[in-house]
């Protein structure tokens, strides 16, 4: 039988994050029936009454037991390094889910289901946070910007429990994501420079090499738009035109 702490708790965590046994199967690289059997086994052994209610999986009994196991499981992940962390909200995250909404994501962080999450706008959780190069504590959590000194206004940030901020695995991940952000900005700026095209300029006309104007048009085109205005026909009042028979017609 698979181990409750090593194998079972991660399955319960993924069920709470995704709400789907099929998605958990894909993330854990096993079949859906194995996921169902494992979470039911853990549920029975611990008396958690772990089930889906209103679209969400959660334990309805013995939450203190599950909380203790999750704390231990998180300590094991932190000890194993940044590649073992459970986090989401970024193209490189092991969990492809986006930010799940403020209260829900903070709850998963509080319960140590998630180790951290990336959010596109740190101001959404910390409206008084102005210097994104510095960590901003609030309540049980802390927001850490992905900014560097060269990018003081970058809004993307990590949110996590403040008691995990100084863990080596977390610091390694922050360093890696900041470096990725710097590289991404450099690539983006380089693409902008390559795509830049200056406005077309009207060339200087060389004396003796003028192009002949099109019939019915003067060579006094508008230098800004290239538009040429019709040349007035002799013997006509302003605005009049000449009929096919050669007689002048009023405008």
trRosetta pair geometry for C-beta under 8 A, 3 or more apart (Angstrom, degrees):
i j d omega theta_ij theta_ji phi_ij phi_ji
1 41 7.1 -166 -160 -179 115 150
2 6 7.6 -123 172 80 86 93
2 7 3.8 -67 159 75 118 164
2 8 6.8 146 109 -49 103 81
2 38 6.2 -20 58 -123 137 112
2 41 7.9 109 54 83 92 150
3 6 4.1 39 83 36 128 103
3 7 5.0 119 59 9 67 98
3 8 7.0 -125 111 -3 47 92
4 7 7.2 -48 -91 58 8 79
4 8 4.2 -32 -150 29 48 140
4 9 6.9 68 151 -32 64 84
4 42 5.5 133 -138 -117 89 94
4 45 6.2 -116 -95 90 135 148
4 46 7.2 132 -161 -46 140 114
4 69 7.4 -72 132 -140 102 143
5 8 7.0 14 -24 45 14 93
5 9 5.7 2 -148 -4 39 124
5 69 5.9 -142 -111 -156 82 100
5 72 6.4 -48 -147 103 126 125
5 73 6.2 -166 -173 -77 82 93
6 9 7.8 76 3 30 7 98
6 10 7.8 -17 159 -3 34 114
7 10 6.8 -75 -165 37 23 105
7 11 7.0 17 153 -16 62 112
7 38 6.5 -103 140 -156 106 134
8 11 5.8 -63 -158 34 35 111
8 12 6.6 31 152 -16 71 104
8 38 5.9 -159 -108 169 72 97
8 39 7.2 139 -155 -100 80 46
8 41 7.0 -113 -108 87 123 97
8 42 3.7 143 -170 -81 131 133
9 12 5.6 -53 -149 36 38 112
9 13 6.3 42 152 -23 68 103
9 42 7.4 172 -61 -148 47 152
9 66 7.8 155 -122 -153 96 77
9 69 5.2 -157 -93 141 135 116
9 70 6.2 -179 -167 -86 127 63
9 73 4.8 -142 107 -63 147 153
10 13 5.3 -51 -147 34 35 116
10 14 6.3 33 157 -18 67 103
10 28 7.4 133 124 -104 114 119
10 73 7.0 -174 -58 -166 75 142
10 86 7.9 -172 -132 -79 89 136
11 14 5.9 -53 -146 37 32 108
11 15 6.4 35 153 -21 63 105
11 24 6.4 77 -150 179 73 135
11 28 6.8 8 -97 -73 82 161
11 35 6.0 177 -150 -147 120 77
11 38 5.2 112 1 107 175 124
11 39 5.1 -136 127 -70 122 92
11 42 7.2 160 66 5 117 146
12 15 5.7 -54 -150 35 32 113
12 16 6.6 31 153 -18 64 103
12 39 6.0 137 -78 -128 70 99
12 42 6.4 -109 -49 101 118 150
12 48 7.9 -26 -126 125 144 171
12 50 6.3 -67 -129 -153 112 155
12 57 7.5 -150 -159 135 64 128
12 59 7.7 19 -168 -50 132 103
12 66 7.2 -114 135 -147 158 120
13 16 5.9 -59 -155 35 31 108
13 17 6.4 24 152 -16 67 109
13 70 7.3 131 -79 -121 109 106
13 73 7.8 -148 -42 113 138 153
13 86 6.6 -40 150 -151 143 167
13 113 4.7 167 -140 -151 90 82
14 17 5.6 -55 -144 39 35 110
14 18 5.8 0 169 9 72 113
14 23 7.7 -159 165 108 104 87
14 24 4.3 121 122 -121 124 98
14 27 5.8 -172 -145 79 138 140
14 28 6.6 -133 3 -44 172 112
14 95 7.9 -163 -120 -110 83 116
15 18 6.7 -67 -128 53 23 86
15 19 7.0 76 179 -92 56 22
15 20 7.9 -165 -134 45 60 26
15 21 7.1 7 -109 -83 99 62
15 24 5.7 -12 -71 -67 66 147
15 35 7.9 148 -71 173 105 113
15 39 6.2 66 -37 -111 151 154
15 50 7.9 83 91 165 147 118
15 57 4.1 -34 141 65 104 164
16 19 7.6 17 -163 -65 18 62
16 56 7.1 37 -144 -176 63 89
16 57 5.2 -112 -82 80 54 95
16 58 6.3 77 -113 -85 103 67
16 108 6.7 160 127 -112 118 105
16 113 5.4 -79 83 -142 137 153
17 88 7.3 154 -165 -33 130 148
17 95 6.3 -57 156 -155 152 146
17 97 6.3 -157 165 4 103 156
17 100 7.7 -128 -153 -64 69 148
17 108 6.6 83 -93 -136 80 149
17 113 6.5 179 -57 151 94 121
17 114 7.2 113 -96 -65 118 97
18 23 4.2 -148 174 95 146 134
18 24 5.9 -173 53 -57 139 77
18 27 7.3 -169 -42 -8 150 142
18 97 6.8 -147 -92 -62 73 131
19 23 7.8 36 64 40 54 134
19 52 7.2 96 -155 -127 79 112
19 55 6.0 9 -157 165 143 71
19 56 5.8 -69 -102 -110 111 47
19 57 6.2 179 -115 -4 55 90
20 23 4.0 70 82 12 115 107
20 24 6.6 -179 94 -10 60 83
21 24 5.5 -54 -146 38 35 114
21 25 6.3 43 152 -26 66 102
21 32 5.2 87 132 -156 105 93
21 35 4.9 158 -162 102 91 132
21 36 5.7 20 -145 -65 149 86
21 39 7.9 -124 -109 17 103 141
22 25 5.6 -48 -150 30 32 115
22 26 6.7 32 151 -17 62 102
22 32 5.4 -17 -95 -99 60 126
23 26 5.6 -51 -150 35 36 111
23 27 6.3 31 153 -15 67 108
24 27 5.8 -59 -145 42 32 108
24 28 5.8 9 163 0 69 116
24 32 8.0 104 69 -121 87 68
24 35 5.0 126 101 -144 117 147
25 28 6.3 -68 -135 51 23 95
25 30 5.8 -104 -146 81 72 61
25 31 5.9 -5 -151 180 127 18
25 32 4.4 -65 -53 -77 153 61
25 34 7.4 115 -117 56 98 91
25 35 5.0 -106 -72 -23 83 137
26 29 7.7 23 -178 -72 27 42
27 94 7.9 92 -160 153 105 86
27 95 7.0 19 -135 -111 140 71
28 35 6.8 133 51 -90 140 106
30 34 4.6 -81 151 76 121 140
30 35 6.4 147 90 -51 108 82
31 34 5.0 96 63 4 77 103
31 35 7.4 -139 102 -6 43 87
32 35 5.5 -51 -154 32 39 115
32 36 6.5 37 152 -18 68 104
33 36 5.7 -53 -149 37 35 112
33 37 6.3 35 153 -19 67 105
34 37 5.8 -53 -145 38 32 110
34 38 6.1 30 158 -19 66 108
35 38 6.0 -60 -147 37 26 107
35 39 6.4 14 163 -9 64 109
36 39 6.4 -61 -144 40 26 100
36 40 6.2 23 160 -15 63 113
37 40 6.0 -64 -149 40 27 109
37 41 6.2 30 155 -24 65 108
38 41 5.7 -53 -148 32 31 113
38 42 6.5 26 156 -13 65 104
39 42 5.8 -50 -145 39 36 110
39 43 6.1 43 152 -25 64 108
39 50 6.6 -115 172 106 99 134
40 43 5.4 -53 -145 36 32 118
40 44 6.4 31 157 -18 65 104
41 44 6.0 -57 -150 36 28 107
41 45 6.3 22 156 -16 64 111
42 45 5.8 -58 -143 39 30 109
42 46 6.0 -1 168 7 67 115
42 48 7.3 4 129 8 83 135
42 50 7.4 -2 98 27 96 150
43 46 6.7 -75 -140 50 19 90
43 47 7.9 81 168 -88 53 8
43 48 5.1 -98 -134 49 65 103
43 49 7.2 122 -167 -57 103 9
43 50 4.4 -124 -106 38 109 105
43 51 7.8 79 -138 -52 148 71
44 47 7.6 21 -171 -69 26 47
46 62 5.9 -171 152 111 88 149
46 65 5.6 180 -168 120 110 139
46 66 6.8 101 149 -69 149 82
46 69 7.9 -57 -114 -23 151 150
47 61 5.9 -71 142 110 82 123
47 62 5.1 102 92 -20 88 146
47 65 7.8 71 61 37 87 156
48 59 4.1 -73 -179 -131 103 111
48 60 7.5 102 152 38 61 54
48 61 5.9 166 -168 69 25 76
48 62 5.3 -96 -99 65 54 110
48 63 7.9 94 -144 -77 84 45
48 65 7.3 -125 -87 75 88 116
48 66 5.8 73 -118 -57 123 125
49 59 6.4 98 69 -165 68 62
49 60 4.0 -69 106 61 119 95
49 61 4.1 77 15 11 116 106
49 62 7.7 133 15 22 85 91
50 57 6.6 32 175 -180 88 96
50 58 7.1 -131 -140 122 69 21
50 59 4.8 -33 -88 -93 82 69
50 60 7.4 180 -82 9 30 74
50 66 8.0 126 -77 -88 117 147
51 57 7.0 -130 137 -136 16 71
51 58 7.9 -30 62 58 46 51
51 60 6.9 -24 34 -4 94 119
52 55 7.1 -19 -178 -147 101 8
52 56 6.7 165 -149 84 68 23
52 57 5.1 -41 -88 -83 70 68
53 56 6.4 -33 67 65 62 74
53 58 6.8 -67 37 40 105 98
53 60 7.5 77 -15 -65 145 123
59 62 6.6 -84 172 72 131 73
59 63 5.4 156 96 -92 121 71
59 66 5.1 174 -11 -9 164 160
62 65 4.4 -15 169 23 102 120
62 66 6.4 104 118 -17 83 91
63 66 5.6 -59 -150 43 40 109
63 67 5.9 45 152 -27 72 106
64 67 5.5 -50 -143 34 31 115
64 68 6.6 34 155 -20 62 102
65 68 6.0 -55 -155 33 30 110
65 69 6.6 26 151 -15 64 107
66 69 5.6 -55 -149 39 35 111
66 70 6.2 35 154 -20 67 107
67 70 5.7 -56 -147 37 30 111
67 71 6.5 35 153 -23 63 103
67 111 6.6 -99 -113 -149 85 79
67 112 7.7 105 -154 31 65 113
68 71 5.8 -51 -151 31 32 112
68 72 6.6 29 152 -14 63 105
69 72 5.8 -56 -153 38 33 110
69 73 6.2 33 151 -20 68 107
70 73 5.4 -50 -141 37 35 112
70 74 6.3 38 156 -21 65 103
70 111 6.3 1 117 157 164 76
70 112 4.5 142 142 83 108 111
70 113 6.6 -42 -149 -70 138 55
71 74 5.8 -53 -150 34 29 111
71 75 6.6 31 151 -19 62 104
71 112 5.7 124 -85 26 51 169
72 75 5.7 -54 -152 34 33 112
72 76 6.6 35 151 -20 65 103
73 76 5.6 -52 -153 33 35 114
73 77 6.7 35 150 -19 65 102
73 112 7.5 140 68 134 92 118
74 77 5.6 -51 -150 34 37 111
74 78 6.3 36 153 -18 68 105
74 112 4.5 -84 -43 -174 144 121
74 115 6.4 154 -141 -94 101 91
74 164 7.8 -80 164 -96 125 134
75 78 5.7 -52 -145 38 32 112
75 79 6.3 33 155 -20 64 107
76 79 5.8 -57 -148 36 30 111
76 80 6.4 25 155 -19 64 110
76 84 7.9 -98 123 145 73 145
77 80 5.8 -63 -149 37 31 109
77 84 4.4 -162 -151 125 75 107
77 85 5.7 114 158 -95 120 46
77 86 6.7 -58 -140 -10 166 86
77 115 6.4 -123 109 -70 142 138
77 169 7.3 -176 134 121 72 169
78 84 7.9 -121 -42 83 18 113
78 85 7.5 56 -85 -89 55 90
78 115 7.5 163 -70 -133 86 131
78 164 6.9 -131 -97 -143 136 104
78 167 4.8 -65 -157 -169 123 145
78 168 7.8 113 176 50 85 72
78 169 4.9 -160 -151 28 57 135
78 170 7.3 -19 -128 -28 99 91
79 169 7.7 -64 -23 -34 10 132
80 83 7.6 -88 127 67 94 80
80 84 4.0 42 90 -4 120 159
80 169 7.4 44 70 -94 51 143
81 84 5.8 97 65 7 64 101
81 168 8.0 -49 -115 107 57 100
81 169 5.2 168 -158 -111 24 103
81 172 7.0 -32 -164 59 77 158
82 85 5.7 -31 -161 -5 48 119
82 169 4.5 172 -68 -168 59 75
82 170 7.3 157 -103 -71 92 19
82 172 4.2 -127 -38 90 136 115
82 173 4.1 172 -148 -57 123 90
82 176 7.0 143 136 6 160 138
84 169 7.2 -53 52 -150 92 146
85 94 7.7 161 85 12 61 126
85 115 4.4 -102 -162 60 96 155
85 116 6.9 0 168 24 133 97
85 169 6.1 158 -55 147 113 121
85 170 7.3 114 -96 -86 149 64
85 173 6.2 -40 26 -60 154 153
86 94 6.9 -84 -124 68 47 123
86 95 6.5 47 -169 -24 74 127
86 113 7.3 -95 111 149 144 49
86 114 5.6 -128 112 -130 99 47
86 115 5.1 124 54 -3 69 96
87 90 7.5 10 125 22 107 111
87 93 5.2 -112 103 -140 81 111
87 94 7.0 88 51 32 64 88
87 95 6.7 -169 91 30 27 106
87 114 6.2 90 -106 -167 50 94
87 115 5.4 -67 -61 63 91 91
87 116 4.7 -6 -112 69 122 75
87 117 6.0 -172 -158 -85 81 41
87 118 7.1 76 161 -18 112 85
87 173 7.5 113 12 -179 159 156
88 93 4.9 135 -122 141 31 152
88 94 7.9 -80 -80 65 65 58
88 95 3.9 -58 -82 88 102 108
88 96 7.1 -11 -140 67 97 7
88 97 4.5 -6 -166 65 147 86
88 98 7.3 -156 150 -104 109 3
88 99 7.6 166 109 -77 99 40
88 100 7.8 52 89 -30 141 98
88 114 6.8 -75 12 -126 98 125
88 117 5.6 -13 61 -124 76 87
88 118 7.2 -132 106 27 40 82
89 93 6.1 79 44 -23 48 159
89 97 7.3 -22 -57 99 56 66
89 98 6.0 69 -112 -157 64 41
89 99 4.9 51 -111 -59 119 74
89 117 4.9 85 -6 -176 137 79
89 118 3.6 -170 100 61 113 77
89 119 6.1 -46 -172 -68 152 43
89 120 7.9 -140 -179 -37 108 69
90 93 4.3 112 55 -30 83 102
90 118 4.2 60 -48 29 102 156
90 177 7.0 -64 -139 -124 163 121
92 177 7.6 -162 56 -100 134 86
92 180 7.0 -101 -12 -121 148 171
93 96 6.9 159 82 -89 94 35
93 118 6.7 -146 -56 11 132 119
97 100 6.5 12 150 -66 126 96
99 105 6.0 -35 -165 -62 73 155
99 117 6.2 109 -112 161 77 125
99 118 7.4 -109 -67 89 97 53
99 119 4.9 69 -94 -108 144 81
99 120 7.2 -114 -8 -1 139 83
100 104 4.5 -97 123 99 112 121
100 105 4.6 149 52 -63 95 89
100 108 7.2 60 46 5 147 139
100 117 7.8 -90 11 -135 90 155
101 104 4.7 57 71 26 99 112
101 105 6.3 166 69 -12 44 96
102 105 6.4 -77 -150 39 15 101
102 106 6.2 6 166 -12 60 115
102 124 7.1 -139 -79 140 112 106
102 125 6.3 162 -126 -94 106 92
103 106 5.9 -61 -144 41 27 109
103 107 6.2 32 156 -24 64 106
104 107 5.7 -55 -152 31 29 113
104 108 6.7 24 153 -14 63 104
105 108 5.8 -55 -150 37 35 109
105 109 6.4 34 151 -17 66 105
105 114 7.1 -25 -162 31 73 159
105 117 5.3 -62 -170 20 125 170
105 119 8.0 130 115 -71 167 114
105 159 7.4 79 131 79 122 131
106 109 5.5 -53 -147 39 35 113
106 110 6.1 40 152 -25 66 104
106 141 6.6 -83 -133 -45 98 147
106 159 7.6 -56 -92 138 78 136
107 110 5.6 -52 -146 33 31 114
107 111 6.3 16 158 -7 65 109
108 111 6.0 -59 -141 46 30 102
108 113 4.2 -77 -161 65 83 117
108 114 4.5 58 129 1 107 108
108 117 8.0 79 82 -45 117 130
109 112 7.6 30 -179 -78 33 31
109 113 7.6 -77 -60 51 22 75
109 114 5.1 -48 -81 73 62 104
109 115 7.9 27 -127 153 77 6
109 116 7.2 52 -118 -107 112 33
109 117 6.7 -98 -67 -3 117 108
109 141 6.5 50 118 -100 145 115
109 159 6.8 -75 -78 122 165 94
109 160 6.3 -158 -150 -136 126 41
109 161 5.8 175 163 -45 98 84
110 140 6.1 68 -109 92 92 151
110 161 7.2 126 -102 -85 40 109
112 115 7.5 29 -156 -87 66 56
112 161 7.5 -24 -86 -18 77 147
114 117 5.7 13 161 -50 149 97
115 160 6.6 -4 149 -130 57 116
115 164 6.7 -150 -166 162 82 163
115 170 7.3 -149 160 -90 113 98
116 158 5.1 6 173 -174 128 110
116 159 6.6 161 -159 78 77 41
116 160 3.8 -37 -102 -78 94 112
116 164 7.5 -144 -59 100 99 135
116 170 6.8 118 -35 -131 140 103
116 173 7.4 160 47 102 145 147
117 158 7.1 150 77 -154 36 64
117 159 5.6 -17 61 57 87 90
117 160 7.5 160 18 -71 60 68
118 146 8.0 27 -139 -44 106 132
118 156 6.7 5 -176 -175 101 100
118 157 7.3 166 -151 89 61 33
118 158 5.7 -40 -96 -96 63 67
118 177 7.5 -161 -98 -149 128 151
119 122 6.3 125 83 -80 110 52
119 124 6.6 -118 158 49 138 123
119 125 7.0 95 64 -10 167 120
119 156 7.3 177 90 -149 46 58
119 157 5.9 -16 61 65 87 80
119 158 7.8 140 17 -111 75 19
119 159 6.1 24 -1 -7 119 114
120 155 6.7 29 151 109 58 109
120 156 5.8 -41 -142 -101 39 79
121 124 4.7 87 96 -20 100 105
121 155 4.9 -16 -119 158 62 127
121 156 7.7 -40 -67 -85 32 42
121 157 7.8 6 155 17 13 102
122 125 6.4 -64 -168 43 53 95
122 126 5.8 -20 157 42 87 105
122 129 5.9 -70 128 87 112 148
122 132 6.5 140 45 -120 144 104
122 136 7.3 118 164 37 128 133
122 143 4.8 123 -154 176 115 137
122 145 6.2 -83 -14 -90 161 79
122 155 6.0 -162 18 -178 82 65
122 156 7.3 81 -28 162 95 11
122 157 3.4 44 -70 12 120 147
122 159 7.6 158 -123 -60 85 98
123 126 6.5 -88 -126 73 32 62
123 127 5.6 60 -176 -111 79 49
123 129 6.3 -147 -99 59 61 99
123 155 6.6 -53 -3 -146 99 107
124 127 7.9 24 -125 -69 9 75
125 138 7.1 178 145 59 94 145
125 141 7.7 -56 161 101 140 142
125 143 6.1 159 82 -72 121 134
125 159 6.2 36 49 -94 168 144
126 129 3.7 49 119 -19 117 123
126 136 4.9 108 176 118 164 141
126 138 5.5 -169 -100 -21 101 143
126 143 5.0 -127 -6 14 140 149
129 132 7.0 77 145 -84 106 65
129 136 4.1 -38 -111 -88 119 170
129 143 6.2 -48 -93 76 166 137
131 134 4.7 33 106 20 112 109
131 152 7.1 -49 -146 -164 67 100
132 145 3.4 133 175 -114 80 157
132 146 7.8 -24 159 44 114 47
132 147 4.1 97 110 -4 103 141
132 152 6.5 135 49 -179 91 49
132 153 6.8 96 24 -141 131 16
132 154 5.8 -152 111 68 148 66
132 155 6.8 -115 -100 -104 156 31
132 157 6.7 -120 -150 -78 103 113
133 145 6.0 -71 -72 71 21 134
133 147 4.8 -91 -76 98 65 114
133 148 6.8 56 -116 -164 103 13
133 149 6.3 60 -121 -82 148 50
133 152 5.8 -48 -31 -121 113 72
134 145 7.3 39 44 18 31 117
135 142 5.2 11 178 172 111 119
135 143 6.9 160 -160 81 60 47
135 144 4.8 -20 -107 -98 88 78
135 145 7.7 -148 -86 9 41 74
135 165 6.7 63 -143 -150 158 143
136 142 6.6 156 77 -163 41 68
136 143 4.6 -13 59 58 98 98
136 144 7.9 -171 22 -73 67 36
136 145 7.9 62 -5 -30 103 92
137 141 7.4 165 -152 98 57 44
137 142 4.7 -33 -99 -103 65 90
137 162 5.6 39 -126 -99 106 135
138 141 6.0 -14 70 71 74 87
138 142 7.3 141 21 -101 60 40
138 143 7.1 15 14 -7 107 101
140 161 6.0 -32 150 -132 92 81
140 162 6.5 -145 173 10 42 98
141 159 5.6 14 178 -176 130 95
141 160 6.6 156 -150 86 84 24
141 161 6.1 -70 -104 -102 60 36
141 162 6.3 152 -163 -36 12 82
142 159 7.3 174 84 -146 38 57
142 160 6.4 -23 57 66 81 72
142 161 7.6 34 14 143 85 17
142 162 4.4 99 -27 -95 111 81
142 165 5.5 -3 56 -74 148 133
143 157 5.0 27 -179 152 97 141
143 158 7.1 159 -157 81 51 47
143 159 5.2 -23 -100 -96 72 81
144 157 6.1 158 78 -167 39 88
144 158 4.6 -13 59 58 97 98
144 159 7.7 175 18 -81 71 33
144 160 7.3 -11 5 22 114 104
144 165 7.1 150 -57 -134 131 104
144 174 5.9 -49 132 -123 144 129
145 154 6.4 126 179 86 109 92
145 155 7.9 -91 -134 -157 101 16
145 156 7.4 104 -157 86 65 51
145 157 4.8 -50 -101 -102 47 98
146 154 5.9 -87 82 125 80 132
146 156 4.7 -20 32 96 128 98
146 157 6.1 -151 -8 -93 80 39
146 158 7.1 100 -56 -20 89 86
146 174 7.8 -152 -104 -158 69 72
146 177 5.6 -84 -121 128 116 105
146 178 5.4 -170 -161 -95 70 66
146 181 4.7 132 152 -41 118 159
147 151 4.7 -146 -147 100 76 89
147 152 5.8 75 178 -126 139 24
147 153 7.2 141 -114 41 134 18
147 154 4.1 168 -89 48 85 105
147 178 7.8 -27 70 -129 14 102
147 181 7.9 -91 -89 119 28 152
148 151 5.1 61 44 30 74 94
148 154 7.9 39 14 14 60 138
148 178 6.0 112 -62 -176 99 114
148 181 7.7 169 -16 88 101 115
148 182 6.1 17 -1 -77 144 114
149 152 7.0 3 -160 -63 33 88
150 182 7.4 71 64 -122 126 105
151 154 4.3 28 148 -26 115 118
151 181 7.2 -132 63 133 167 117
151 182 7.3 -148 -14 -95 135 74
151 185 6.6 -155 -89 -49 137 171
154 181 6.6 79 -167 170 158 139
156 181 6.8 -166 68 -111 134 133
158 173 8.0 111 -102 115 159 110
158 174 6.5 -105 14 -102 151 90
158 177 7.2 111 -51 70 120 160
160 164 5.5 -91 152 73 121 117
160 165 6.6 150 87 -79 117 70
160 170 6.7 -177 116 -140 173 134
161 164 4.9 74 73 8 93 105
161 165 7.8 -132 99 -35 52 76
162 165 5.6 -22 -159 -18 47 119
164 167 5.1 -31 -169 -1 68 125
164 170 5.5 129 147 -50 91 152
165 170 6.3 -132 -148 114 24 149
166 170 7.5 58 62 63 10 123
166 171 7.0 12 -157 -48 35 118
167 170 4.4 81 69 8 94 108
167 171 6.9 -170 88 -8 47 86
168 171 5.7 -58 -145 40 33 110
168 172 6.2 37 155 -23 66 104
169 172 5.7 -52 -150 33 30 114
169 173 6.6 28 153 -17 63 105
170 173 5.8 -57 -152 36 33 109
170 174 6.4 34 152 -20 67 105
171 174 5.6 -50 -144 35 34 113
171 175 6.3 36 155 -20 65 105
172 175 5.8 -56 -150 36 29 111
172 176 6.4 27 153 -18 64 108
173 176 5.7 -55 -146 37 32 111
173 177 6.2 27 158 -15 67 107
174 177 6.0 -59 -146 40 28 106
174 178 6.3 28 156 -19 64 108
175 178 5.9 -57 -148 36 28 110
175 179 6.5 27 155 -17 63 107
176 179 5.8 -57 -151 36 31 110
176 180 6.4 32 151 -19 65 106
177 180 5.4 -50 -146 36 35 114
177 181 6.3 40 152 -24 65 102
178 181 5.5 -50 -149 32 33 113
178 182 6.6 34 152 -19 64 102
179 182 5.7 -51 -150 34 35 111
179 183 6.4 32 153 -16 66 105
180 183 5.8 -56 -148 39 32 110
180 184 6.1 34 154 -22 66 107
181 184 5.7 -53 -145 36 30 112
181 185 6.4 29 156 -17 64 105
182 185 5.9 -57 -150 37 29 109
182 186 6.4 30 152 -21 64 106
183 186 5.6 -55 -148 35 33 112
183 187 6.4 31 154 -17 66 104
184 187 5.8 -54 -149 37 31 109
184 188 6.2 30 153 -18 65 108
185 188 5.6 -54 -144 39 32 112
185 189 6.1 30 158 -18 66 107
186 189 5.9 -55 -144 39 28 108
186 190 6.3 29 155 -20 63 108
187 190 5.7 -57 -148 37 29 111
187 191 6.4 31 153 -21 64 105
188 191 5.7 -54 -150 34 31 111
188 192 6.6 32 152 -20 64 103
189 192 5.6 -50 -150 33 35 113
189 193 6.5 35 152 -19 65 103
190 193 5.7 -53 -150 35 34 111
190 194 6.4 31 153 -17 66 106
191 194 5.8 -55 -147 38 33 109
191 195 6.1 24 158 -14 67 111
192 195 6.0 -62 -144 42 28 106
192 196 6.6 46 153 -45 62 97
193 196 5.8 -39 -154 4 32 118
198 201 7.7 -9 127 -30 115 100
202 223 5.0 -96 1 -165 169 86
202 224 7.9 -86 -30 -81 129 26
202 226 7.7 -179 -96 -76 107 81
205 209 7.4 -171 -177 77 71 83
205 210 6.0 29 -173 -98 124 80
206 209 4.4 15 81 41 102 123
207 210 8.0 -12 -140 -36 31 91
210 219 6.6 35 177 -165 127 155
211 219 7.7 164 78 -128 72 116
212 219 7.9 -99 -165 -80 28 121
213 217 4.9 -141 168 93 113 87
213 218 6.0 -83 -137 165 169 16
213 219 4.2 -128 -58 -68 118 78
213 228 6.9 154 -152 -150 111 153
214 217 4.6 36 66 31 87 127
214 228 7.1 144 38 70 107 159
216 230 6.0 -31 161 -139 92 82
216 231 6.2 -164 -177 30 39 96
217 221 7.9 25 165 -76 117 90
217 228 4.2 49 -169 133 124 136
217 229 7.4 136 -144 72 79 29
217 230 6.6 -71 -98 -110 61 39
217 231 6.1 149 -146 -21 11 97
218 221 7.7 -177 92 -50 77 55
218 228 6.4 -174 59 -169 63 101
218 229 6.6 -6 32 67 109 76
218 231 4.6 128 -50 -83 85 99
219 228 7.7 -33 -114 -127 21 123
220 228 7.5 119 72 -138 48 80
220 229 7.4 -31 84 37 92 100
221 226 5.9 -4 163 -162 134 36
221 227 6.4 161 -161 80 88 31
221 228 4.4 -55 -98 -81 89 79
221 229 7.9 162 -115 0 46 68
222 225 4.8 13 96 44 123 91
222 226 6.7 -36 72 21 79 14
222 227 4.7 11 28 54 119 83
222 228 7.6 -150 4 -74 73 34
222 229 7.7 83 -35 -31 94 95
232 236 7.0 -153 -179 62 87 105
232 238 7.6 -44 -126 -112 128 64
233 236 5.0 46 80 7 95 130
233 241 7.9 82 24 -136 139 47
233 242 6.2 -96 116 -16 163 120
235 248 7.4 -132 126 -68 92 130
236 240 4.4 -148 -178 76 104 108
236 241 7.3 43 -155 -91 151 13
236 242 6.5 -106 -81 -53 132 91
236 248 5.5 171 -116 -126 85 121
237 240 4.5 75 58 -10 81 126
237 248 7.3 99 12 173 86 141
237 250 7.6 -9 61 -118 129 69
237 251 7.9 -117 93 -15 100 101
239 250 7.9 16 108 -174 98 61
239 251 3.6 -52 144 -35 99 156
240 248 5.3 25 154 -175 137 104
240 249 6.3 165 -167 79 89 46
240 250 5.7 -62 -111 -124 97 33
240 251 5.3 -109 -85 -41 42 81
241 248 7.7 153 86 -154 30 62
241 249 5.5 -20 71 61 78 100
241 251 6.8 101 -9 -95 85 68
242 246 6.4 -12 178 -146 112 32
242 247 7.2 160 -156 82 71 25
242 248 5.8 -48 -103 -100 68 55
242 249 7.0 144 -123 12 16 85
243 246 6.8 -41 73 27 77 20
243 247 5.1 -2 37 60 117 76
243 248 7.5 180 0 -112 85 5
243 249 5.0 95 -50 -33 95 118
